[in-house]
Amino acid sequence: MTVSCKLQLTLAIIKPHIIKNPVATSQIRELLISSNFKIIKFLRKTISLKEAEIFYSEHKYKFFYNRLVSFMTSGPSDIMILAKENAVKDWRELMGPTKVFKAQFEAPKSIRGQFGLSDTRNASHGSDSEDSAKREIKIFFPNFDIDYWYAQYEPVFRSNNISFDTKNFLHIPCR
């Protein structure tokens, strides 16, 4: 008998330069599904200046802050809540190192190794911890109740009693 552990949530963002490339977007989506991530919430939107400033507030006084905020508000991004055992670690591993040059040499098959252009245009974002995931999810999905999801939906997703809605790129519970 296999005992499965509780699913973990993380936030994933596919950045604007990737969304402009439908082939790259499709390949990243295929990687997500083949890596057994469950897509809990999906949103394609242009991140507002206010959201970007809140999201990147820890970098406010760093030299790259204005460039990063400008880029992240330059066009649509795919923003997702992902679920999986060890979702934070597994998503970060799938993305590869933050620095694209390093990703290209150390993890060439990673998302950043394949699709990253620079440290700002590194293709994707992923929460670096469960606490960060909770904070970041609230920025883009303010009505998503994490505690309610764990109480009502986590067991359903963990048991794979779900189907995949290809049109909306979202896993949904079976009824």
Backbone as a ProteinNet text record, in pm:
[ID]
protein_1_A
[PRIMARY]
MTVSCKLQLTLAIIKPHIIKNPVATSQIRELLISSNFKIIKFLRKTISLKEAEIFYSEHKYKFFYNRLVSFMTSGPSDIMILAKENAVKDWRELMGPTKVFKAQFEAPKSIRGQFGLSDTRNASHGSDSEDSAKREIKIFFPNFDIDYWYAQYEPVFRSNNISFDTKNFLHIPCR
[TERTIARY]
83.5	0	87.4	58.1	132.7	63.2	140.6	88	136	42.7	84	82.1	174.8	186.8	98.9	74.9	-4.1	59.3	-25.8	22.2	64.3	161.2	211.4	172.6	141.7	108.5	228.2	240	341.6	286.4	345.7	306.9	407.6	357.2	442.2	399.6	498.3	471.4	556.1	489.9	559.3	561.5	680.3	700.2	659.9	640.5	584	653.8	786.4	852.4	823.3	791	755.1	613.2	522.7	382.8	373	466.5	468.2	512.7	563.1	612.4	525.1	425	332.2	398.8	507.3	576.9	641.6	709.9	773.2	667.9	559.4	451.4	396.5	374	322.2	420.1	547.7	647.7	655.1	644.6	647.4	521.8	407.8	284.1	298	354.6	375.1	468.1	572.5	663.1	589.3	502.2	424.9	340.2	268.8	180.2	260.6	366.3	445.8	522.2	540.1	606.6	506.8	382.7	275.9	234.3	251.5	196.4	46.4	-28.2	-170.8	-186	-258.4	-281.2	-411.8	-400.1	-513.9	-586.6	-509.6	-563.5	-474.6	-537.4	-463.9	-520.4	-431.2	-471.6	-369.4	-417.8	-329.7	-368.8	-271.9	-300.7	-172.1	-188.8	-77.3	-73.4	37.2	54	53.1	-26.7	-34.9	91.8	115.4	230.5	221.6	103.3	85.5	118.7	67.5	97	247	311.7	455.5	534.8	495	565.8	551.2	434.3	413.3	492	479.6	542.9	694.8	754.8	901.3	950.1	869.4	905.3	1039	1074.6	1202	1322.7	1301.1	1409.9	1408.4	1321.6	1297.5	1424.9	1524.9	1643.9	1761.4	1732.6	1838	1844.9	1960.6	1984.8	1892.5	1841	1760.4	1609.4	1569.4	1427.2	1342	1378.8	1298.1	1290.2	1400.8	1402.3	1309.4	1312	1229.4	1080.5	1044.8	904.7	853.9	936.4	896.5	873.8	963.1	948.6	824.7	804.2	692.6	556.4	551.9	425.7	413.7	505.3	511.4	415.4	355.8	263.9	210.6	124.7	63.2	165.1	135.3	206.6	104.8	149.6	65.9	99.9	-0.3	18.2	-62.7	3.2	-61.8	-34.1	-131	-107.4	-90.2	24.1	54.7	49.3	11.6	11	83.6	156.3	229.5	298.9	331.2	419.5	550.7	604.8	729.7	721.6	609	587.2	690.9	725.5	821.1	954.2	1006.5	1136.4	1131.7	1028.2	1019.6	1003.4	922.8	906.4	1036.2	1105.7	1232.2	1336.3	1334.1	1425.9	1393	1265.9	1223.7	1260.6	1252	1289.4	1438.8	1520.7	1665.2	1713.3	1845.5	1903.2	1846.4	1837.7	1783.7	1865.5	1995.3	2083.8	2087.1	2046	2030.6	2161.9	2271.5	2400.6	2433.4	2410.5	2434.2	2338.1	2211.9	2111.9	2150	2199.9	2235.8	2347.9	2436.9	2547.8	2518.6	2450.3	2427.4	2298.3	2199	2068.8	2011.4	2077.6	2037.2	1896.6	1841.5	1705.9	1600.4	1644.7	1550.3	1479	1371.6	1296.5	1386.3	1460.4	1547.1	1664.4	1713.5	1821.6	1779.2	1655.1	1605.4	1548.5	1478.9	1399.4	1441.5	1530.8	1573.2	1662.3	1648.4	1728.9	1829.1	1791.7	1877.1	1829.6	1897.2	1855.7	1718.7	1679.5	1544.7	1445.8	1482.9	1397.8	1438.4	1425.1	1469.5	1356	1247.3	1135.7	1031.3	1071.4	973.3	1009.6	907.7	924.8	863.6	921.9	864.1	893	796.5	814	933.5	1006.6	1125	1098.3	975.2	939.3	786.7	736.9	591.7	539.6	615.2	572.7	566.7	667.5	665.4	547.1	520.1	407.4	277.1	256	132.8	121.4	230.9	231.1	206.3	274.8	264.8	128.3	73	-59.8	-162.7	-154.1	-249.7	-244.1	-128.1	-115.6	-197.6	-188.8	-252.7	-387.9	-410.7	-537.2	-592.3	-631.7	-671.2	-792.9	-876	-994	-970.8	-850.7	-819.5	-788.9	-868	-852.5	-770.9	-645.2	-553.6	-602.4	-643.3	-690.4	-813.2	-905.2	-1025.5	-986.8	-893.3	-850.4	-792.4	-708.4	-650.5	-758.6	-855.8	-961.3	-1056.4	-1091.1	-1195.4	-1143.7	-1032.1	-990.4	-859.7	-771.1	-641.5	-657.3	-745.2	-760	-809.1	-893.1	-944.8	-831.8	-752.3	-640.4	-533.9	-507.8	-407.9	-448.6	-579	-627.7	-642.1	-610.5	-622.2	-764.9	-861.6	-1001.3	-1032.3	-956.2	-960.7	-958.8	-995.6	-980.8	-908.3	-860.7	-785.3	-864.8	-888.3	-958.3	-852.2	-834	-728.4	-753.8	-880	-913	-868.4	-891.7	-858.5	-727.1	-657.9	-531.2	-541.6	-630.8	-666.3	-714.1	-671.3	-725.5	-851.7	-953	-1077	-1120.6	-1178.8	-1224.6	-1338.6	-1339.2	-1450.9	-1563.4	-1683.8	-1800.7	-1872.6
-118.9	0	124.4	214.9	338.9	447.2	512.9	623.7	752.6	836.8	962.8	1073	1164.6	1276.4	1391.5	1480.8	1600.3	1679.3	1731.6	1814	1950.8	2007.6	2140.6	2234.9	2357.8	2459	2549.9	2595.5	2695.3	2785.7	2903	2994.7	2983	2979.6	2976.3	3088.9	3154.9	3258.3	3227.7	3228	3220.6	3363.9	3415.8	3558.6	3604.4	3737.2	3791.3	3751.3	3743.7	3710.4	3567.4	3479.9	3341.8	3337.1	3412.9	3412.9	3462.4	3546.4	3594.1	3484.4	3373.3	3263.1	3139.2	3114.3	3003.4	2866.1	2846.7	2717.5	2696.1	2798.6	2788.6	2770.8	2846.6	2834.1	2692.7	2636.7	2499.7	2398.3	2414.6	2321.7	2327.1	2446.2	2459.5	2397	2416.9	2354	2201	2148.2	2003.1	1954.7	2032.1	1997.7	1994	2091.3	2094.2	1968.1	1932.1	1816.2	1686.9	1673.5	1550	1535.1	1644.4	1639.9	1621.1	1593.2	1560.5	1674.3	1797.8	1909.7	1916.3	1952.3	1978.7	2129.9	2175.8	2318.5	2351.2	2419	2447.8	2574.2	2674.5	2801.4	2845.4	2907.3	2956.2	3091.4	3183.4	3318.4	3372.9	3418.4	3490.7	3636.8	3718.1	3860.7	3940.2	4068.4	4161	4206.1	4181.8	4218.8	4370.9	4422.4	4568.3	4619.5	4748.1	4810	4790.1	4807.7	4790.1	4646.8	4548.9	4407.9	4380.9	4431.7	4409.5	4473.6	4594	4661.6	4584.8	4531.2	4451.3	4319.8	4255.1	4124.6	4132.5	4238	4251.9	4351	4377.1	4478.5	4449.6	4323.3	4290.3	4335.2	4363.8	4405.8	4556.5	4629.9	4771.3	4855	4830.5	4915.3	4849.7	4746.5	4680.3	4740.8	4731.8	4797.6	4749.6	4628.8	4572.4	4589	4650.3	4658.6	4723.1	4842.6	4912.1	4831.3	4772.3	4689.9	4570.3	4507	4389	4425.1	4530	4572.4	4613.4	4687.8	4727.9	4606.9	4511	4390.5	4311.1	4291.3	4207.3	4269.7	4399.1	4466.3	4495	4441.6	4474	4394	4290.2	4208.5	4095.4	4012.6	3904.7	3802.6	3751.9	3640	3531.2	3407.8	3299.4	3283	3296.3	3288.6	3169.5	3079.7	2955.2	2921.3	2855.3	2786.4	2640.2	2584.6	2445	2365	2238.2	2148.3	2019.6	1967.9	1842.7	1816.8	1692.8	1668.8	1740.7	1814.1	1888.5	1985.1	2052.3	2140.6	2252.2	2314.1	2425.5	2376.6	2271.7	2216.9	2166.4	2091.6	2032.8	2139.6	2243.6	2350	2426.4	2454.3	2526.7	2443.7	2314.6	2226.2	2224.1	2218.8	2219.2	2352.3	2462	2592.6	2603	2547.6	2561.3	2684.6	2704.8	2820.2	2953.3	3050.2	3182.3	3251.6	3241.2	3304.5	3218.2	3276.4	3202.1	3140.8	3214.7	3161.5	3033.5	3036.9	2918.9	2805.8	2839.8	2739.4	2671.2	2747.9	2690.6	2588.3	2605.5	2511.5	2401	2434.7	2336	2257.5	2316.8	2251.1	2289.9	2248.4	2293.2	2251.7	2148.1	2105.2	2169.4	2251.5	2322.2	2431.2	2484.3	2591.6	2711.9	2753.2	2869.8	2838.9	2715.8	2675.8	2678.2	2642.3	2638.9	2771.7	2844.2	2959.2	3092.8	3092	3216.8	3297	3428.2	3516.9	3597.4	3633.2	3713.3	3687.8	3747.1	3726.1	3787	3891.1	3947.4	3864.1	3833.3	3753.5	3606.1	3553.5	3416	3314.1	3354	3268	3240.9	3225.9	3181.1	3227.3	3221.8	3249.1	3134.6	3104.7	3008.3	3049.5	3029	3060.3	2983.3	3045.5	2978.6	2905.7	2913.6	2843.6	2839.2	2759.7	2755.7	2891.5	2958.2	3090.3	3190.7	3189.3	3277.8	3245	3116.3	3075.1	3132.7	3123.4	3177.3	3327.2	3399.5	3544.8	3578.5	3508.9	3539	3501	3390.5	3348.7	3456	3512.6	3616.4	3740.8	3769.4	3887.3	3870	3752.8	3731.1	3659	3590	3518.7	3553.7	3680.8	3727	3653.3	3596.1	3524.9	3375	3328.6	3187.2	3162.8	3079.6	3048	2919.4	2934.5	2820.2	2717.8	2763.1	2669.9	2593.1	2661.1	2595.3	2493.2	2528.9	2434.5	2308	2325.6	2207.5	2122.6	2185.3	2110.7	2041.6	2107.7	2056.8	1989.5	2036.1	1989.7	1912.2	1936	1867.5	1715.9	1654.8	1507.9	1459.6	1538.5	1502.7	1506.4	1612.7	1624.4	1518.8	1493.2	1392.5	1254.3	1224.8	1093.6	1084.7	1194.5	1202	1184.9	1218.9	1216.2	1349.6	1373.2	1499.9	1472.9	1574.5	1568.7	1694.8	1693	1807.2	1878.1	2006.4	2091.9	2156.2	2100.4	2149.1	2291.7	2327	2461.8	2568.6	2543.5	2640.1	2609.5	2504.2	2460	2455	2363.9	2358.6	2218.5	2169.5	2045.1	2077.5	1994.8	2017.3	1888.2	1900.6	1781.3	1712.2	1580	1503.9	1503	1506.4	1504.1	1372.5
0	0	0	-89.7	-99.8	-18.2	66.3	144.3	79.1	40.6	-20.9	84.3	68.3	160.9	114.6	206.5	178.8	63.8	-22.8	-132.7	-80.3	-145.2	-111.2	-225.1	-191.6	-291.9	-316.7	-440.5	-474.2	-583.6	-596.4	-702.4	-815.3	-937.2	-1056.6	-1149.4	-1206.7	-1307.2	-1430.2	-1545	-1673	-1724.8	-1747.4	-1770.1	-1911.8	-1929.2	-2053.1	-2183.3	-2184.9	-2312	-2355.9	-2262.7	-2297.1	-2352.6	-2293.6	-2337.6	-2482.7	-2523.5	-2662.1	-2759.2	-2706.1	-2788.4	-2762.1	-2845.7	-2819	-2813.8	-2887.4	-2885.2	-2748.2	-2698.4	-2566	-2457.2	-2465.8	-2367.1	-2365.8	-2481.4	-2492.6	-2434.8	-2461.5	-2409.6	-2256.9	-2200.3	-2054.4	-1993.9	-2056.3	-2008.3	-2010	-2116.7	-2125.3	-2013.9	-1983.6	-1873.5	-1739.7	-1717.4	-1593.1	-1578	-1682.9	-1677.3	-1666.5	-1745.7	-1742.1	-1610.3	-1537.5	-1406.6	-1293.2	-1329.2	-1233.3	-1141.9	-1187.6	-1112.3	-1137.7	-1035.3	-1047.9	-1057.4	-1158.4	-1174.2	-1102.6	-989.6	-902.2	-947.4	-980.9	-1032.3	-1147.6	-1247.8	-1364.3	-1402.7	-1431	-1467.9	-1567.3	-1682.4	-1774.7	-1765.3	-1726.2	-1710.7	-1716.8	-1744.2	-1731.9	-1586.6	-1524.1	-1383.1	-1372.5	-1279.9	-1261.4	-1192.6	-1206.4	-1140.6	-989.1	-932.5	-788	-745.7	-820.9	-788.1	-796.8	-902.9	-919.7	-806.5	-766.6	-657.4	-526.8	-500	-378.9	-389.7	-503.9	-524.8	-509.5	-563.8	-561.8	-456.9	-353.9	-253	-184.8	-170.1	-104.1	-186.9	-316.1	-404.7	-432.8	-363.8	-395.1	-407.9	-328.5	-331	-403.5	-480.1	-557.4	-697.1	-757.7	-886.6	-997.8	-988.5	-1097.1	-1076.8	-967.1	-932.1	-1042.6	-1088.5	-1190.3	-1319	-1360.5	-1481.6	-1464.9	-1349	-1322.6	-1320.9	-1249.9	-1242.2	-1380.5	-1455.1	-1590.9	-1679.8	-1673.8	-1756	-1716.9	-1588.4	-1543.2	-1570.2	-1594.3	-1627.2	-1777.2	-1857.3	-2000.2	-2087.5	-2033.8	-2111.8	-2026.7	-2084	-2005.9	-1954.1	-1836.6	-1775.8	-1744.5	-1739.2	-1688.2	-1541.2	-1456.3	-1311.5	-1262.7	-1189.1	-1149	-1003.5	-943.4	-817.7	-855.5	-819.6	-847.8	-718.7	-731	-615.1	-652.1	-555.5	-571	-437.9	-408.4	-294.8	-327.8	-234.8	-255	-373.4	-387.9	-503.2	-512.7	-400.9	-404	-459.7	-402.7	-444.1	-588.3	-622.6	-756.6	-864.2	-838.5	-937.1	-954.4	-844.3	-854.5	-930.4	-908.6	-980.7	-1130.7	-1164.3	-1304.5	-1371.9	-1297.1	-1352.2	-1376.2	-1286.6	-1295.4	-1221.9	-1220.5	-1150.5	-1199.2	-1108.2	-1139.6	-1248	-1238.5	-1336.3	-1462.6	-1573.3	-1698.7	-1744.9	-1736.2	-1779.6	-1703.7	-1572.7	-1489.5	-1528.1	-1551.7	-1590	-1721.1	-1817.2	-1947	-1935.8	-1839.8	-1823.3	-1722.8	-1613.4	-1507.8	-1525.6	-1590.3	-1608	-1744.6	-1853	-1986.3	-2027.6	-1966.4	-2000.9	-1911.5	-1817.3	-1730	-1809.8	-1753.3	-1818.5	-1844.5	-1745	-1762.6	-1854.8	-1849.8	-1939.2	-2084.7	-2111	-2249	-2296.9	-2208.1	-2252.5	-2192.5	-2095.6	-2034.1	-2126.3	-2121.7	-2206.1	-2124.8	-2002.7	-1914.5	-1771.7	-1676	-1536.8	-1508.7	-1579.1	-1565.7	-1646.6	-1769.3	-1859.3	-1848.9	-1727.1	-1703.1	-1716.6	-1777.6	-1818.4	-1711.2	-1586.2	-1487.2	-1346.4	-1262.1	-1118.7	-1041	-928	-835.5	-692.7	-607.1	-465	-410.4	-316.4	-261.8	-130.1	-79.3	44	54.8	148.3	170	216.2	303.4	350.6	236.4	149.6	32.4	-57	-75.8	-160.2	-106.5	23.2	82.5	59	79.2	59.6	-87.1	-176.7	-319.5	-377.4	-333.7	-379.9	-347.3	-228.1	-185.9	-274.3	-332.1	-418.4	-545.8	-606.5	-736.7	-728.9	-619.7	-600	-461.9	-442.1	-308.6	-251.2	-335.5	-286.1	-266	-292.5	-274.5	-127	-64.7	77.6	90.1	125.1	132.9	235.2	352.1	455.7	408.9	343.4	291.1	184.7	96.1	-7.7	55.2	156.4	222.6	288.7	350	419.5	322.2	213.1	123.8	-3.1	-57.3	-189.5	-192.4	-99.1	-103.3	-108.2	-25.4	-32.8	-170.2	-234.4	-366.6	-469.7	-466.3	-560	-530.9	-403.1	-366.4	-414.3	-411.6	-454.8	-606.9	-675.4	-821.7	-871.5	-788.8	-830.3	-898.9	-1007.4	-1079	-1228.6	-1303.2	-1448.7	-1491.9	-1615.2	-1664.9	-1772.6	-1750.8	-1845.3	-1935.5	-2055.2	-2144	-2191.7	-2210.3	-2258.1	-2158.1	-2029.4	-1924.7	-1853.5	-1898	-1839.1	-1686.5	-1642.3	-1500.8	-1464.7	-1350.8	-1297.9	-1217	-1232.8	-1158.8	-1089	-969.7	-898.4	-973.4	-971.4	-1028.6	-928.1	-975.3	-886	-899.8
[MASK]
+++++++++++++++++++++++++++++++++++++++++++++++++++++++++++++++++++++++++++++++++++++++++++++++++++++++++++++++++++++++++++++++++++++++++++++++++++++++++++++++++++++++++++++++

